[in-house]
Amino acid sequence: MDKLPGSGTPLIDLELYRTFLVIAETSSFSKASELIGRTPSAVSMQIKKLETMLDVAVFVREGRSVRLTPEGEALLGYARRILMLNEEAVSLFVAPDVEGEVRFGAPSDFGTRLLPNILSRFARSHPGVNVDVHLDGSPMLDEKVKTGELDLVLFTARPGTGLASGGEIVFTEPLVWVGLEGGIAYDREPLPLAVSTPGCPWRRAARVALDDAQKPYRISYTSFHSAGQEAALLADLAIAPFPASVVEAPLQVLDERHGLPEIGDYHIVMRERARAGKATHAFAQHVEECFRELALGVSA
């Protein structure tokens, strides 16, 4: 008989992999303990057990934060794959008794930034639910869920507005000015902006910030999708208001050093249709969990 897989080597508990992954993504034992529901000392003991089994250190402690060692970096990919395979295997036999369709709406930018992770994880845990995705502007999405055209929507809103009070706030982060690294668009007068179409909360927030600062500007480029705005930024033809989390080279954050005022935060709001069914409730809970993890810096 061939040797059984795993015989002769230590079998690592899935909980150890899960704790390791959460710490790696949050860079914090304390944040990980909050998410996992264990005390910091219990989390530390789990990592100590893992390091003893592997005979390597997986983290370097730096004050209140931690970072991965080279050995920890190597383990990270295995931990993700092992936990994902476990989730798929369990879901195959213990799938929740939920079936049906969810008509889900979100702003177009979510289609490339947030939806892939949300949809793929939900498909693994609820294979009997079909999600029909509609992309639209935030005000239109809010209206469509009110009329029952959609079951569940996510939309962006400025703090303190009526749109923001129309549902449950699931995520908040700063809006920042973005331009090309080494570019000069921010220094032009009037300031050239690349923004979304009228009704977009980011566009409104940017205009209010500039009006309050009495800084002259003009709408130079308009695009429903942020990819169109980004094209103007990459050509150094304008600057734009973007979420802080999406900025990466060759773009950079611009601030008061560039003569620009703060824009402030924006909310991602979730709203569910009245008398929605079990499938919609399940998807709404899943979305909440995904954004809760995002706020803690955890990825799937």
Beta strands, then each sheet from edge to edge (+ up, - down):
strand 1: 59-62
strand 2: 65-68
strand 3: 100-106
strand 4: 129-135
strand 5: 152-157
strand 6: 168-180
strand 7: 191-195
strand 8: 217-222
strand 9: 240-243
strand 10: 251-254
strand 11: 264-272
sheet 1: 1+ 2-
sheet 2: 4+ 3+ 5+ 11- 6+ 9-
sheet 3: 4+ 3+ 5+ 11- 6+ 10-
sheet 4: 7+ 8+
end
